[in-house]
């Protein structure tokens, strides 16, 4: 064995040991990298399906005579839902229409003016009285001459004077009547008649509205959830008749913990699933994020303590099959790395406010 063999053997052992240490370090680092959990890129929340509801009521009071739909019926906007007793309103509308027709004819008569026959009649009366007036004038002049020669009496002269004055007044009255017939109605009379017709027209509109208020129509497309009143019940503007669920917008009301608030924002894509339809995923997006905090509702189950502050958010969902129901528990998964989503055509959430 060479003299330096022990030293070489010692150096070899040191090198081998160093290589083993490096290998162990590299293996440990690789194991650490593989065993270390990746950063979470999906946020899971729990909530309930929520929709808007309306409770339409009559705009007048009266007894209900007919309920046109049952619970579960799908109704369209403007569809007739119920009717009230309309006996009084039908009569009132007919009366208002008759009065309007009368006022309209009175206005039309004034606008048309005097008929040619009326003008001709007034002219003939005036001419006849003018002839009588001229004749009485001649008689009066003759009576004056006879009285001066004592061939006639003073009484005859005075009688002729009275007859002349009466004839003159009658002729003047007939002449004024003919002038009025030619000119036609006064502007003020026409304006008054037009105002009366407009008032009658407004009365018809009011009577028509009162009659229309005996009909209750669906305010929006939806599904009838409840018939609150029945035929024979007394309805009033403060008493709802139906409860109607609106199919759109449809959303899941969930709550995000304060610790995850910085990871979500409106417009982010989300997926919704329910226990009722396992394996089926409904696509949606965050349409609303509350600006204020609140304590976790008791109906929401999250891994955090129930006293932790959370923020309400709404995930609007497209449900073409109509499978989601009000109050249905749902699971929301939000891809924190995905780009903001847009509402698919025909699936617009509408008002995304709180």
C-alpha positions as CSV (number, residue, x, y, z in Angstrom):
1,X,0.0,0.0,0.0
2,X,1.5,3.3,-1.0
3,X,2.4,5.7,1.9
4,X,-0.3,8.2,0.9
5,X,-3.1,5.5,0.6
6,X,-4.7,6.3,4.0
7,X,-5.0,9.9,3.1
8,X,-6.5,9.1,-0.3
9,X,-9.0,6.8,1.3
10,X,-10.0,9.5,3.8
11,X,-10.5,12.0,1.0
12,X,-12.7,9.5,-0.9
13,X,-14.8,8.9,2.1
14,X,-15.3,12.7,2.5
15,X,-16.3,13.1,-1.1
16,X,-18.7,10.2,-1.0
17,X,-20.2,11.6,2.2
18,X,-20.6,15.0,0.6
19,X,-22.3,13.5,-2.4
20,X,-24.7,11.6,-0.2
21,X,-25.5,14.8,1.8
22,X,-26.2,16.7,-1.4
23,X,-28.4,13.9,-2.7
24,X,-30.4,13.8,0.5
25,X,-30.7,17.5,0.5
26,X,-32.0,17.5,-3.1
27,X,-34.4,14.7,-2.4
28,X,-35.7,16.5,0.7
29,X,-36.2,19.7,-1.2
30,X,-38.0,17.8,-4.0
31,X,-40.2,16.0,-1.4
32,X,-40.9,19.3,0.2
33,X,-42.0,20.9,-3.1
34,X,-44.1,18.0,-4.0
35,X,-45.7,17.5,-0.6
36,X,-46.4,21.2,0.0
37,X,-50.0,22.0,-0.9
38,X,-50.5,24.4,-3.9
39,X,-52.1,27.8,-3.3
40,X,-55.9,27.5,-3.3
41,X,-57.3,28.9,-6.6
42,X,-61.0,28.0,-6.0
43,X,-63.3,29.5,-3.4
44,X,-66.2,27.4,-2.2
45,X,-69.2,29.1,-0.6
46,X,-72.6,27.9,0.5
47,X,-75.9,29.6,0.2
48,X,-79.5,29.4,-1.0
49,X,-81.3,30.1,-4.3
50,X,-83.1,33.4,-4.2
51,X,-85.5,35.2,-6.5
52,X,-87.8,38.2,-6.4
53,X,-91.5,38.0,-5.7
54,X,-94.4,40.4,-6.3
55,X,-97.8,40.5,-4.6
56,X,-100.2,42.2,-7.0
57,X,-103.4,43.8,-5.6
58,X,-106.4,45.5,-7.1
59,X,-106.3,49.3,-7.3
60,X,-109.9,49.5,-6.1
61,X,-112.1,47.9,-3.5
62,X,-114.8,45.4,-4.2
63,X,-115.9,41.7,-4.1
64,X,-113.8,39.3,-6.1
65,X,-116.0,37.5,-8.7
66,X,-113.3,35.4,-10.5
67,X,-109.9,34.0,-9.9
68,X,-108.4,33.1,-13.3
69,X,-105.3,31.1,-12.3
70,X,-104.2,28.5,-9.8
71,X,-101.0,27.9,-7.8
72,X,-98.2,26.8,-10.0
73,X,-99.6,28.5,-13.1
74,X,-97.0,30.2,-15.4
75,X,-98.3,33.6,-16.3
76,X,-97.2,36.2,-18.8
77,X,-97.0,40.0,-18.3
78,X,-100.5,41.5,-18.9
79,X,-102.4,38.2,-18.4
80,X,-105.7,38.5,-16.6
81,X,-105.5,37.1,-13.0
82,X,-108.8,38.1,-11.3
83,X,-111.8,40.4,-11.6
84,X,-114.0,42.4,-9.2
85,X,-117.7,43.1,-9.4
86,X,-118.0,45.8,-12.1
87,X,-121.7,46.5,-12.1
88,X,-121.4,50.1,-10.9
89,X,-118.4,50.8,-13.1
90,X,-120.1,49.6,-16.2
91,X,-123.0,52.0,-15.6
92,X,-120.8,54.9,-14.7
93,X,-118.7,54.4,-17.9
94,X,-121.9,54.3,-20.1
95,X,-123.2,57.5,-18.5
96,X,-119.8,59.3,-18.9
97,X,-119.7,58.3,-22.6
98,X,-123.3,59.6,-23.2
99,X,-122.4,62.9,-21.6
100,X,-119.3,63.2,-23.7
101,X,-121.3,62.5,-26.9
102,X,-123.7,65.3,-25.9
103,X,-121.0,67.8,-25.3
104,X,-119.2,66.8,-28.5
105,X,-122.4,67.5,-30.5
106,X,-123.0,70.8,-28.9
107,X,-119.5,71.9,-29.8
108,X,-119.9,70.6,-33.4
109,X,-123.1,72.7,-33.7
110,X,-121.3,75.9,-32.7
111,X,-118.3,75.1,-34.9
112,X,-120.7,74.6,-37.9
113,X,-122.3,78.0,-37.4
114,X,-125.7,79.0,-38.7
115,X,-127.4,77.0,-41.4
116,X,-128.2,78.8,-44.7
117,X,-131.9,78.2,-44.0
118,X,-131.6,80.0,-40.6
119,X,-129.9,83.0,-42.2
120,X,-132.6,83.1,-45.0
121,X,-135.4,82.9,-42.4
122,X,-133.9,85.8,-40.4
123,X,-133.5,87.8,-43.6
124,X,-137.1,87.2,-44.6
125,X,-138.4,88.3,-41.2
126,X,-136.3,91.4,-41.3
127,X,-137.6,92.3,-44.7
128,X,-141.2,91.8,-43.7
129,X,-140.9,94.0,-40.7
130,X,-139.1,96.6,-42.7
131,X,-142.1,96.8,-45.1
132,X,-144.4,97.3,-42.1
133,X,-142.1,99.9,-40.7
134,X,-142.0,101.9,-43.9
135,X,-145.8,101.7,-44.2
136,X,-146.3,103.0,-40.6
137,X,-143.9,105.8,-41.4
138,X,-146.1,106.9,-44.4
139,X,-149.2,106.6,-42.2
140,X,-147.7,108.8,-39.6
141,X,-146.7,111.5,-42.0
142,X,-150.2,111.4,-43.5
143,X,-151.7,111.8,-40.0
144,X,-149.5,114.8,-39.3
145,X,-150.8,116.5,-42.5
146,X,-154.4,115.8,-41.8
147,X,-154.1,117.0,-38.2
148,X,-152.8,120.4,-39.4
149,X,-155.9,120.9,-41.7
150,X,-158.3,119.6,-39.0
151,X,-159.2,116.7,-41.4
152,X,-157.7,114.4,-38.8
153,X,-157.6,114.4,-35.1
154,X,-154.6,114.7,-32.7
155,X,-155.5,111.2,-31.4
156,X,-155.0,109.7,-34.9
157,X,-151.7,111.4,-35.2
158,X,-150.5,110.1,-31.9
159,X,-151.7,106.6,-32.7
160,X,-149.8,106.6,-35.9
161,X,-146.7,107.8,-34.1
162,X,-146.9,104.9,-31.6
163,X,-147.4,102.4,-34.4
164,X,-144.4,103.8,-36.2
165,X,-142.2,103.5,-33.1
166,X,-143.3,99.9,-32.5
167,X,-142.6,98.9,-36.1
168,X,-139.2,100.6,-36.0
169,X,-138.2,98.6,-32.9
170,X,-139.5,95.3,-34.3
171,X,-137.6,95.9,-37.5
172,X,-134.4,96.7,-35.6
173,X,-134.7,93.5,-33.6
174,X,-135.1,91.4,-36.7
175,X,-132.1,93.1,-38.3
176,X,-129.9,92.3,-35.3
177,X,-131.1,88.7,-35.4
178,X,-130.1,88.5,-39.1
179,X,-126.7,90.0,-38.4
180,X,-126.1,87.4,-35.6
181,X,-127.2,84.6,-37.9
182,X,-124.7,85.7,-40.5
183,X,-121.8,86.1,-38.0
184,X,-122.4,82.8,-36.3
185,X,-121.6,81.8,-32.7
186,X,-119.3,83.9,-30.5
187,X,-115.7,82.8,-30.0
188,X,-116.3,82.6,-26.2
189,X,-119.3,80.3,-26.7
190,X,-117.2,77.9,-28.8
191,X,-114.4,78.0,-26.2
192,X,-116.9,77.2,-23.4
193,X,-118.4,74.3,-25.4
194,X,-114.9,72.9,-26.2
195,X,-114.0,73.1,-22.5
196,X,-117.2,71.2,-21.6
197,X,-116.4,68.5,-24.2
198,X,-112.9,68.2,-22.8
199,X,-114.3,67.8,-19.3
200,X,-116.6,65.1,-20.5
201,X,-113.8,63.4,-22.2
202,X,-111.7,63.4,-19.0
203,X,-114.7,62.0,-17.1
204,X,-114.9,59.1,-19.6
205,X,-111.1,58.4,-19.1
206,X,-111.6,58.4,-15.4
207,X,-114.6,56.0,-15.6
208,X,-112.7,53.8,-18.0
209,X,-109.8,53.6,-15.5
210,X,-112.1,52.8,-12.7
211,X,-113.6,50.0,-14.8
212,X,-110.1,48.8,-15.7
213,X,-109.2,48.7,-12.0
214,X,-111.7,45.9,-11.6
215,X,-109.3,43.7,-13.5
216,X,-106.0,42.4,-12.1
217,X,-103.3,41.7,-14.6
218,X,-99.9,40.0,-14.1
219,X,-97.2,42.7,-13.6
220,X,-94.5,40.4,-15.0
221,X,-93.8,37.0,-16.3
222,X,-93.7,34.5,-13.4
223,X,-95.1,31.5,-11.6
224,X,-98.0,31.8,-9.2
225,X,-96.9,30.7,-5.7
226,X,-100.0,31.4,-3.7
227,X,-103.6,32.5,-4.0
228,X,-104.1,34.7,-1.1
229,X,-107.8,35.6,-1.7
230,X,-110.7,33.7,-3.3
231,X,-113.9,34.6,-5.1
232,X,-116.3,36.3,-2.7
233,X,-113.5,37.9,-0.6
234,X,-113.4,41.6,-0.2
235,X,-110.3,43.1,-2.0
236,X,-108.7,46.4,-1.5
237,X,-105.5,48.1,-2.7
238,X,-103.7,47.1,0.6
239,X,-104.6,43.4,0.3
240,X,-102.4,41.3,-2.0
241,X,-104.3,38.7,-4.1
242,X,-101.5,36.5,-5.4
243,X,-97.8,35.9,-4.7
244,X,-95.9,35.6,-8.0
245,X,-92.3,34.4,-8.2
246,X,-90.3,36.1,-10.9
247,X,-88.0,33.7,-12.8
248,X,-85.5,36.4,-13.7
249,X,-83.2,37.4,-12.2
250,X,-82.2,34.2,-10.4
251,X,-79.3,34.2,-8.0
252,X,-77.7,32.4,-5.2
253,X,-77.3,34.4,-2.0
254,X,-74.0,33.4,-0.4
255,X,-71.6,34.9,2.1
256,X,-67.8,35.3,1.7
257,X,-65.6,35.6,4.8
258,X,-63.7,38.7,5.3
259,X,-60.4,36.9,4.9
260,X,-61.4,36.0,1.3
261,X,-62.9,39.3,0.4
262,X,-59.8,40.5,-1.5
263,X,-60.0,37.5,-3.9
264,X,-63.5,38.1,-5.3
265,X,-65.0,41.0,-7.3
266,X,-68.1,41.5,-9.4
267,X,-68.0,39.9,-12.8
268,X,-66.0,36.8,-11.8
269,X,-67.3,33.5,-13.2
270,X,-68.8,31.0,-10.8
271,X,-70.3,27.5,-10.9
272,X,-73.4,26.5,-8.9
273,X,-74.5,23.0,-8.0
274,X,-77.3,21.6,-5.9
275,X,-78.0,18.3,-4.1
276,X,-81.2,18.0,-6.1
277,X,-79.4,17.5,-9.4
278,X,-76.1,15.8,-8.6
279,X,-73.4,16.4,-11.3
280,X,-75.3,19.2,-12.9
281,X,-73.5,22.6,-13.0
282,X,-75.1,25.9,-13.5
283,X,-72.9,28.7,-14.9
284,X,-73.1,32.1,-13.3
285,X,-71.2,35.2,-12.3
286,X,-70.9,37.5,-9.3
287,X,-73.4,40.3,-9.8
288,X,-73.4,41.9,-6.4
289,X,-71.0,42.2,-3.5
290,X,-72.2,43.9,-0.3
291,X,-70.2,47.0,0.8
292,X,-71.0,46.3,4.4
293,X,-70.2,43.5,6.7
294,X,-72.6,41.4,8.8
295,X,-72.5,38.4,11.1
296,X,-72.9,35.0,9.4
297,X,-76.6,34.1,9.2
298,X,-77.5,31.0,11.1
299,X,-78.8,29.2,8.0
300,X,-75.4,29.4,6.3
301,X,-72.8,26.7,7.0
302,X,-69.1,27.7,6.6
303,X,-65.9,26.4,8.1
304,X,-65.4,29.7,9.9
305,X,-66.9,30.6,13.2
306,X,-70.5,31.8,13.1
307,X,-69.4,35.0,14.8
308,X,-67.0,35.9,12.0
309,X,-67.9,38.8,9.8
310,X,-68.9,38.0,6.2
311,X,-70.0,39.9,3.2
312,X,-73.1,39.0,1.2
313,X,-72.7,38.4,-2.5
314,X,-75.1,37.3,-5.3
315,X,-74.1,34.8,-7.9
316,X,-76.5,35.3,-10.8
317,X,-77.3,32.0,-12.5
318,X,-78.6,30.9,-15.9
319,X,-81.2,28.2,-15.5
320,X,-82.7,27.4,-18.9
321,X,-84.4,24.3,-17.6
322,X,-86.2,26.0,-14.7
323,X,-84.8,23.5,-12.1
324,X,-83.7,25.9,-9.4
325,X,-86.3,26.8,-6.7
326,X,-86.6,29.4,-4.1
327,X,-84.7,28.5,-0.9
328,X,-82.9,25.5,-2.5
329,X,-79.4,25.0,-0.9
330,X,-76.6,25.5,-3.3
331,X,-72.8,25.3,-3.5
332,X,-70.9,28.0,-5.2
333,X,-67.4,27.5,-6.6
334,X,-65.5,30.6,-7.8
335,X,-62.4,30.2,-9.9
336,X,-60.2,32.9,-8.5
337,X,-57.8,32.7,-11.5
338,X,-60.5,33.0,-14.2
339,X,-61.2,36.2,-16.2
340,X,-64.4,38.1,-15.5
341,X,-67.4,36.5,-17.1
342,X,-70.2,38.1,-19.1
343,X,-73.8,37.2,-19.0
344,X,-74.7,34.8,-21.8
345,X,-77.3,36.1,-24.4
346,X,-80.8,35.8,-23.0
347,X,-79.6,35.6,-19.4
348,X,-79.3,39.1,-18.2
349,X,-79.6,39.6,-14.4
350,X,-81.2,43.0,-14.6
351,X,-80.9,45.1,-11.5
352,X,-78.0,43.7,-9.5
353,X,-78.5,46.0,-6.6
354,X,-79.1,44.9,-3.1
